[in-house]
Structures are given as structure tokens and as C-alpha cells.
């Protein structure tokens, strides 16, 4: 039987595992209502129920009153920005008749926001993965490849959005 040397865990892996465990414990404590600032409601203790069931049922206990629920109203605040009204040029002659009053032309609609580009994400992810694969060795190389693919996909998408924004004004004219 061969005894292979035991490899050590990287300190970042240990720190990540400890932080996940800590966050899980804090979340469980919050759900259970053990934290002082928790908004959780605790259930009545189950220990009192078996004692009440064992006693003879001679006196009927009053039924608890149902909780009054508050109606929550959400208000959505919407801020609109309007283009300033177009001014009539000062060089135009003004007439006295009310039927000759010009109304300003409506402002052009704003250009739609650029959409995510699947082609940009795909090309960026491939290039980023290839670059990430050149870094490190073993598991580090795998992590660098994944990180490169994710980062490359994001950068490729942003480049595709920027190119779409630059070509939109030319096609609208």
C-alpha cells in the first residue's frame, strides 16, 4: 500500500468554506428568531401542548383571536423627463390671425436601449476562455479558463452593445 503525501487545502478555499458556513448559520438563526434584530415570529412552544392534552378537558379554552392583518399599499414614484418645447425662430414673421399660430414639431423618440448580443457573448467567452487557459496549471488552469470565459463573455457583450449604439444614429438618418 502506497502512502501518498497529503495535499494541503489552499487558504482561500478554507476561507470560502468558513464564510459559507457562517452565513448559513446566521441565516438559520435569523429564521429561527434567535437574533435580536430579526423580524421572525416564533411559534408557541410545543411542550405546552402535550401537557394540555393529558389534562381532563373540563374547561373549554377560549379560541385565540385571529390577527388583524394590515393592508400594505405600495406607491410607485415615476420621474418623467420631458424635452423642452421647441422655440419658434425669431426671424419668422408673426401674423395677427389666431389660425396662423404654428405648433412646434414633436421631438424625435429616443433611441431604444441596446440589447444583449448572443454573438458578442459567445465570441467573448471563447476568446476569454482561450486566454484564461494559458494561465496556471492543474485546477488553477480550470478556474482561470472559467473566469476568462465569464469575463470575456461580459466584455464581448459590452463591445457589441457599444457598436450597436454607434451604428444606430447612422441608420436612422
C-alpha positions as CSV (number, residue, x, y, z in Angstrom):
1,X,0.0,0.0,0.0
2,X,1.5,3.3,-1.0
3,X,1.3,6.3,1.2
4,X,0.8,9.4,-0.9
5,X,1.6,12.8,0.7
6,X,-1.5,14.6,1.8
7,X,-2.0,17.8,-0.1
8,X,-2.9,21.0,1.8
9,X,-6.0,23.0,1.1
10,X,-5.5,26.4,-0.2
11,X,-6.2,29.1,2.4
12,X,-8.7,30.8,0.1
13,X,-10.7,27.5,-0.1
14,X,-10.7,27.3,3.7
15,X,-11.8,31.0,4.0
16,X,-14.6,30.4,1.4
17,X,-15.9,27.4,3.2
18,X,-15.8,29.2,6.6
19,X,-17.7,32.2,5.2
20,X,-20.4,29.9,3.6
21,X,-20.8,28.1,6.9
22,X,-21.0,31.4,8.9
23,X,-23.6,32.9,6.5
24,X,-25.7,29.7,6.7
25,X,-25.6,29.7,10.5
26,X,-26.6,33.4,10.7
27,X,-29.4,32.8,8.2
28,X,-30.7,29.9,10.2
29,X,-30.5,31.9,13.4
30,X,-32.4,34.8,11.8
31,X,-35.2,32.5,10.5
32,X,-35.5,30.9,14.0
33,X,-35.8,34.3,15.6
34,X,-32.6,34.0,17.7
35,X,-31.1,37.3,16.5
36,X,-32.2,40.4,18.3
37,X,-33.0,42.4,15.1
38,X,-34.7,39.5,13.4
39,X,-38.2,40.0,12.1
40,X,-39.1,36.4,12.5
41,X,-42.1,35.3,14.7
42,X,-41.6,32.4,17.0
43,X,-44.1,29.6,17.2
44,X,-45.7,28.8,20.6
45,X,-43.8,26.2,22.4
46,X,-44.8,22.6,21.5
47,X,-44.0,21.5,25.1
48,X,-47.3,23.0,26.4
49,X,-49.5,21.1,24.0
50,X,-48.9,17.6,25.4
51,X,-49.5,18.8,28.9
52,X,-52.8,20.3,28.0
53,X,-53.8,17.2,26.1
54,X,-53.1,15.0,29.1
55,X,-55.3,17.1,31.5
56,X,-59.0,16.3,31.5
57,X,-60.9,18.6,29.1
58,X,-63.5,20.0,31.6
59,X,-63.0,23.7,30.8
60,X,-63.1,24.8,27.2
61,X,-60.3,27.2,26.4
62,X,-61.3,30.4,24.5
63,X,-60.2,30.3,20.9
64,X,-57.4,32.8,20.1
65,X,-58.5,35.8,18.2
66,X,-57.2,36.0,14.6
67,X,-54.5,38.5,13.9
68,X,-55.6,41.7,12.2
69,X,-53.6,42.0,9.0
70,X,-52.6,45.4,7.8
71,X,-53.2,46.2,4.2
72,X,-49.9,47.3,2.6
73,X,-50.1,49.9,-0.1
74,X,-47.2,50.4,-2.4
75,X,-46.6,53.7,-4.1
76,X,-44.5,53.8,-7.2
77,X,-42.8,57.1,-7.9
78,X,-42.1,57.8,-11.5
79,X,-39.9,60.7,-12.6
80,X,-40.6,61.8,-16.1
81,X,-38.2,64.0,-18.1
82,X,-39.7,65.9,-20.9
83,X,-37.8,67.6,-23.7
84,X,-38.1,71.4,-23.5
85,X,-40.6,72.8,-26.0
86,X,-39.1,73.9,-29.4
87,X,-39.0,77.6,-29.8
88,X,-40.2,79.4,-32.9
89,X,-37.4,81.1,-34.7
90,X,-37.3,84.9,-34.2
91,X,-36.8,85.6,-37.9
92,X,-40.3,84.3,-38.9
93,X,-42.9,86.9,-39.4
94,X,-45.7,86.8,-36.9
95,X,-49.2,87.3,-38.0
96,X,-52.2,88.6,-36.1
97,X,-54.6,85.9,-37.1
98,X,-55.0,83.2,-34.5
99,X,-55.4,80.5,-37.1
100,X,-51.8,81.1,-38.3
101,X,-50.2,80.1,-35.0
102,X,-47.6,77.4,-35.6
103,X,-47.3,74.5,-33.2
104,X,-43.8,73.2,-32.6
105,X,-42.9,69.9,-34.1
106,X,-42.8,66.9,-31.7
107,X,-39.3,65.8,-30.5
108,X,-38.0,62.6,-32.1
109,X,-38.4,59.5,-30.0
110,X,-35.2,58.4,-28.1
111,X,-33.2,55.6,-29.5
112,X,-34.0,52.2,-27.9
113,X,-31.5,50.8,-25.4
114,X,-29.1,48.3,-26.9
115,X,-30.0,44.6,-26.3
116,X,-27.7,41.9,-25.2
117,X,-25.9,40.3,-28.1
118,X,-25.6,36.5,-28.1
119,X,-22.9,36.7,-30.8
120,X,-20.9,39.1,-28.7
121,X,-21.2,37.0,-25.6
122,X,-20.2,33.8,-27.5
123,X,-17.2,35.2,-29.2
124,X,-16.0,37.0,-26.0
125,X,-16.5,33.8,-24.0
126,X,-14.4,31.7,-26.5
127,X,-11.6,34.3,-26.6
128,X,-11.6,34.8,-22.8
129,X,-11.6,31.0,-22.3
130,X,-8.6,30.6,-24.6
131,X,-6.7,33.4,-22.9
132,X,-7.6,32.0,-19.4
133,X,-6.4,28.5,-20.5
134,X,-2.9,29.9,-21.0
135,X,-2.6,30.8,-17.3
136,X,-1.7,28.4,-14.5
137,X,-1.8,24.7,-14.3
138,X,-4.0,21.9,-12.9
139,X,-7.1,23.2,-11.1
140,X,-5.8,26.8,-11.4
141,X,-5.9,26.5,-15.1
142,X,-9.5,25.3,-15.0
143,X,-10.5,28.2,-12.8
144,X,-8.7,30.6,-15.0
145,X,-10.4,29.2,-18.1
146,X,-13.8,29.6,-16.4
147,X,-13.1,33.1,-15.2
148,X,-11.7,34.1,-18.6
149,X,-14.9,32.7,-20.3
150,X,-17.2,34.6,-18.0
151,X,-15.2,37.8,-18.2
152,X,-14.8,37.5,-21.9
153,X,-18.5,37.0,-22.4
154,X,-19.2,40.1,-20.4
155,X,-16.7,42.2,-22.3
156,X,-17.8,40.8,-25.6
157,X,-21.4,41.8,-24.8
158,X,-20.4,45.3,-23.8
159,X,-18.4,45.8,-27.0
160,X,-21.4,44.5,-29.1
161,X,-23.7,47.0,-27.3
162,X,-21.3,49.9,-27.9
163,X,-21.0,49.0,-31.6
164,X,-24.8,48.8,-31.8
165,X,-25.2,52.3,-30.2
166,X,-22.7,53.8,-32.7
167,X,-24.4,52.4,-35.8
168,X,-28.0,53.3,-34.7
169,X,-27.7,57.1,-35.4
170,X,-26.3,56.5,-38.9
171,X,-29.2,54.2,-39.9
172,X,-31.9,56.5,-38.6
173,X,-31.0,59.4,-40.8
